[in-house]
Amino acid sequence: MQELKEKISGLIITFNEEKNIREVLECFDFCDEIIVVDSFSTDKTLEIASEFPNVKIIRNKFEDFTKQRNLALDAASNDWVLFLDGDERITPELREEIIATVQNPSAKDAYYFYRIFFVGRIKIKYSGTQNDKNFRLFRKSKAHYSKNKKVHETPEVNGTTGILRHKLLHYSFENYENFKTKMLSYGKLKGQELQSKGKKYSAIVQWSKVIFKFFKTYILKLGILDGINGLKISYLQSLYVYETYRTLKNENNS
């Protein structure tokens, strides 16, 4: 592990990530500590994670992504934190940029990472991914995840922000079925989030948003240029919206 003047905590939330966990934990090799918040995995995720000497494992029942992330954030002993998902990887260039950034006395409080998306090992250039960026490196004293979001959670930053030049690799979906399962899961959480905010179901809103989501992803965001994968992504993005409002309808009627 590289000794840094400004120490970094590596954070990750997991559930059955045995295929990814070793590689992603190796991406944290310059971090002073690694916090793993696990939703009671039933595979070898924790067995593999335990092989790393600076890993602290916290097991917590999954309710939503925000609660899991805030639990990891609260457990970090360092102010600087680097959050990665199981399907994300750091390039050597990004690694060095992260290290240089946190050692800079004039560093900002939070940094966006742009991501390069892959379906399997096929690079996705369009379909809305070209504008995707997320906060991944920030000071925990300046940011916390908004508690009113159950999915697509984003830290609320009370400070200055910047964007790192090098991109994060995002192996977002192994295959079509994996992609579909994740979109349905996200849609369900989003529907529950809308219900908690007092939103009411409307069939007109549901179908107008479903249709527009497909049009936006496939045409406006140039998914058509990604070939068959662009078509699949556009369909599954619209399926996410459909599931959001289907869940909202069920929650309203329960």
Backbone hydrogen bonds, N-H to C=O, Kabsch-Sander energy under -0.5 kcal/mol:
donor,donor_aa,acceptor,acceptor_aa,energy
2,Q,29,D,-0.5
4,L,2,Q,-0.6
7,K,5,K,-0.8
9,S,80,W,-2.4
10,G,8,I,-0.5
10,G,33,E,-3.1
11,L,82,L,-3.0
12,I,35,I,-2.1
14,T,37,V,-2.5
20,N,17,E,-1.4
21,I,17,E,-3.1
24,V,20,N,-2.3
25,L,21,I,-2.3
26,E,22,R,-1.9
27,C,23,E,-0.9
28,F,25,L,-1.1
29,D,26,E,-1.3
31,C,28,F,-2.4
32,D,8,I,-2.1
33,E,8,I,-1.0
34,I,54,N,-2.4
35,I,10,G,-3.1
36,V,34,I,-0.6
36,V,56,K,-2.9
37,V,12,I,-2.4
37,V,35,I,-0.6
38,D,36,V,-0.7
38,D,58,I,-2.9
39,S,14,T,-2.5
40,F,38,D,-0.7
48,I,44,K,-2.5
49,A,45,T,-2.4
50,S,46,L,-2.1
51,E,48,I,-1.5
52,F,49,A,-1.7
55,V,52,F,-1.4
56,K,34,I,-3.2
57,I,55,V,-0.5
58,I,36,V,-3.2
60,N,38,D,-2.7
60,N,58,I,-0.5
63,E,64,D,-0.5
65,F,150,K,-1.8
68,Q,64,D,-1.5
69,R,65,F,-2.5
70,N,66,T,-2.7
71,L,67,K,-1.8
72,A,68,Q,-1.9
73,L,69,R,-2.6
74,D,70,N,-2.5
75,A,71,L,-1.3
76,A,72,A,-0.8
76,A,73,L,-0.8
80,W,7,K,-0.6
81,V,138,F,-2.7
82,L,9,S,-2.8
83,F,81,V,-0.5
83,F,136,R,-3.0
84,L,11,L,-2.3
88,E,85,D,-1.8
89,R,169,L,-2.5
95,R,91,T,-2.5
96,E,92,P,-2.0
97,E,93,E,-1.8
98,I,94,L,-2.7
99,I,95,R,-2.1
100,A,96,E,-2.5
101,T,97,E,-2.3
102,V,98,I,-2.2
103,Q,99,I,-1.3
104,N,100,A,-0.6
104,N,101,T,-1.1
107,A,104,N,-2.0
109,D,160,T,-1.0
110,A,160,T,-1.2
111,Y,137,L,-3.1
112,Y,162,G,-3.0
113,F,134,N,-2.8
115,R,132,D,-1.3
116,I,168,L,-3.1
117,F,115,R,-0.6
117,F,124,I,-0.6
118,F,170,H,-2.0
119,V,122,I,-2.5
120,G,118,F,-0.6
120,G,173,F,-2.6
121,R,119,V,-0.5
122,I,119,V,-2.1
123,K,121,R,-0.5
124,I,117,F,-2.8
125,K,123,K,-0.6
127,S,221,K,-1.0
128,G,221,K,-1.1
129,T,126,Y,-2.2
131,N,128,G,-0.9
132,D,129,T,-1.3
134,N,113,F,-2.0
136,R,111,Y,-1.8
137,L,111,Y,-1.3
138,F,81,V,-2.1
139,R,109,D,-2.5
140,K,79,D,-3.5
140,K,138,F,-0.5
142,K,139,R,-1.8
143,A,139,R,-0.5
144,H,156,E,-1.3
146,S,154,T,-1.2
149,K,146,S,-1.3
156,E,144,H,-3.4
157,V,155,P,-0.7
158,N,142,K,-3.5
158,N,156,E,-0.5
159,G,157,V,-0.8
162,G,110,A,-2.1
164,L,112,Y,-2.4
168,L,114,Y,-2.8
169,L,89,R,-2.5
170,H,116,I,-3.3
170,H,168,L,-0.5
171,Y,87,D,-2.9
171,Y,169,L,-0.6
172,S,170,H,-2.0
173,F,118,F,-1.3
179,F,175,N,-2.3
180,K,176,Y,-2.7
181,T,177,E,-2.5
182,K,178,N,-2.0
183,M,179,F,-2.3
184,L,180,K,-2.2
185,S,181,T,-2.0
186,Y,182,K,-2.7
187,G,183,M,-2.5
188,K,184,L,-2.0
189,L,185,S,-2.0
190,K,186,Y,-2.5
191,G,187,G,-2.4
192,Q,188,K,-2.0
193,E,189,L,-2.0
194,L,190,K,-2.4
195,Q,191,G,-2.2
196,S,192,Q,-2.1
197,K,193,E,-1.0
197,K,194,L,-0.5
198,G,195,Q,-1.8
199,K,194,L,-2.4
206,Q,202,S,-2.6
207,W,203,A,-2.5
208,S,204,I,-2.2
209,K,205,V,-2.3
210,V,206,Q,-2.3
211,I,207,W,-2.3
212,F,208,S,-2.2
213,K,209,K,-2.4
214,F,210,V,-1.8
215,F,211,I,-2.3
216,K,212,F,-3.2
217,T,213,K,-2.4
218,Y,214,F,-2.9
219,I,215,F,-2.4
220,L,215,F,-1.6
221,K,216,K,-2.8
222,L,219,I,-1.1
223,G,217,T,-1.7
224,I,218,Y,-2.2
225,L,222,L,-1.8
226,D,223,G,-2.0
227,G,224,I,-1.1
229,N,226,D,-1.0
230,G,226,D,-0.6
231,L,227,G,-1.7
232,K,228,I,-2.3
233,I,229,N,-2.7
234,S,230,G,-2.2
235,Y,231,L,-2.3
236,L,232,K,-2.7
237,Q,233,I,-2.4
238,S,234,S,-1.8
239,L,235,Y,-1.9
240,Y,236,L,-1.8
241,V,237,Q,-1.4
242,Y,238,S,-2.4
243,E,239,L,-2.8
244,T,240,Y,-1.9
245,Y,241,V,-1.9
246,R,242,Y,-2.1
247,T,243,E,-2.4
248,L,244,T,-2.0
249,K,245,Y,-2.2
250,N,246,R,-2.1
251,E,247,T,-2.8
252,N,248,L,-2.6
253,N,249,K,-1.6
254,S,250,N,-0.8
254,S,251,E,-0.5
